[in-house]
Amino acid sequence: MRDNCDHFTILLDREREVYNAYGLERSYWRSRNLKTRWYYFTAWIRGEKTGDSHGDDLDQLGGDFIIGKDGKFKLLYPSYDPTDRPPVEDLLKILDA
């Protein structure tokens, strides 16, 4: 766990321009597979708020990207399903490097 957090920018792609440019996928079945359903069910049981789609595409599969100050990718991670995300510890290591 880090005691302090350096400044970094988080970008959102509401028009999905980057999403499409990097070939991220949509999948009805993978976005609703048993693993994903179990994840959201157990979060609901624990009383965790999982967020609202705000009318966005529920079949859109995400990805995690970290771009360094030099403009080069430090991480390209397209998700296979909504539960497929890199561990936070791995993201922080990349950000600290």
C-alpha positions as CSV (number, residue, x, y, z in Angstrom):
1,M,0.0,0.0,0.0
2,R,1.3,3.4,-0.9
3,D,1.3,6.2,1.7
4,N,1.2,8.9,-1.0
5,C,0.0,9.0,-4.6
6,D,1.8,11.0,-7.2
7,H,-0.4,12.9,-9.7
8,F,-1.5,11.0,-12.7
9,T,-4.3,11.5,-15.3
10,I,-7.1,9.1,-15.8
11,L,-8.7,9.4,-19.3
12,L,-12.3,8.3,-20.2
13,D,-13.3,7.4,-23.7
14,R,-17.0,8.2,-23.8
15,E,-17.1,8.2,-27.6
16,R,-15.1,4.9,-27.7
17,E,-12.6,6.2,-30.2
18,V,-9.6,4.7,-28.4
19,Y,-11.7,1.6,-27.6
20,N,-12.3,1.0,-31.3
21,A,-8.8,2.0,-32.4
22,Y,-7.2,-0.7,-30.1
23,G,-9.7,-3.4,-31.1
24,L,-11.3,-3.9,-27.7
25,E,-14.2,-6.3,-27.9
26,R,-17.9,-6.6,-27.2
27,S,-19.4,-9.9,-26.1
28,Y,-22.9,-10.6,-24.8
29,W,-21.8,-14.0,-23.5
30,R,-18.5,-13.2,-21.9
31,S,-20.0,-10.1,-20.2
32,R,-22.7,-12.4,-18.7
33,N,-20.8,-15.6,-18.0
34,L,-21.0,-17.5,-14.7
35,K,-17.8,-16.0,-13.4
36,T,-19.1,-12.5,-14.0
37,R,-22.5,-13.2,-12.5
38,W,-20.9,-14.8,-9.4
39,Y,-18.6,-11.7,-9.0
40,Y,-21.6,-9.3,-9.0
41,F,-23.7,-11.6,-6.9
42,T,-21.1,-11.9,-4.2
43,A,-20.4,-8.1,-4.3
44,W,-24.2,-7.6,-3.8
45,I,-24.2,-10.0,-0.8
46,R,-21.3,-8.1,0.7
47,G,-23.2,-4.9,0.2
48,E,-20.7,-3.4,-2.2
49,K,-21.8,-0.9,-4.7
50,T,-20.8,-2.1,-8.2
51,G,-21.7,1.0,-10.2
52,D,-24.2,2.0,-12.7
53,S,-23.8,1.6,-16.5
54,H,-25.5,5.0,-17.0
55,G,-27.0,3.6,-20.1
56,D,-23.7,2.5,-21.6
57,D,-23.1,-0.7,-23.5
58,L,-23.2,-3.6,-21.1
59,D,-21.5,-5.9,-23.7
60,Q,-18.4,-3.7,-23.9
61,L,-15.4,-5.5,-22.6
62,G,-12.9,-3.1,-21.0
63,G,-9.2,-2.8,-20.8
64,D,-6.5,-1.2,-18.8
65,F,-3.8,1.0,-20.3
66,I,-1.0,2.9,-18.7
67,I,0.9,5.4,-20.9
68,G,4.1,6.9,-19.6
69,K,5.2,10.5,-19.7
70,D,7.2,9.6,-22.8
71,G,3.9,8.7,-24.6
72,K,4.8,5.0,-24.8
73,F,2.5,2.3,-23.4
74,K,3.7,0.8,-20.1
75,L,0.7,-1.5,-20.0
76,L,-1.8,-2.8,-22.6
77,Y,-4.3,-5.2,-21.0
78,P,-7.6,-5.9,-22.9
79,S,-10.0,-7.8,-20.6
80,Y,-11.4,-11.1,-21.6
81,D,-14.5,-10.6,-19.4
82,P,-15.6,-7.9,-16.9
83,T,-13.8,-9.7,-14.0
84,D,-10.5,-9.9,-15.9
85,R,-8.4,-7.0,-14.6
86,P,-4.8,-6.8,-13.6
87,P,-4.2,-6.7,-9.8
88,V,-4.0,-3.2,-8.4
89,E,-0.6,-4.0,-6.9
90,D,0.7,-4.7,-10.5
91,L,-0.8,-1.4,-11.7
92,L,0.8,0.5,-8.8
93,K,4.2,-1.1,-9.6
94,I,4.0,0.1,-13.1
95,L,3.0,3.6,-12.0
96,D,5.9,3.7,-9.6
97,A,8.4,2.7,-12.2
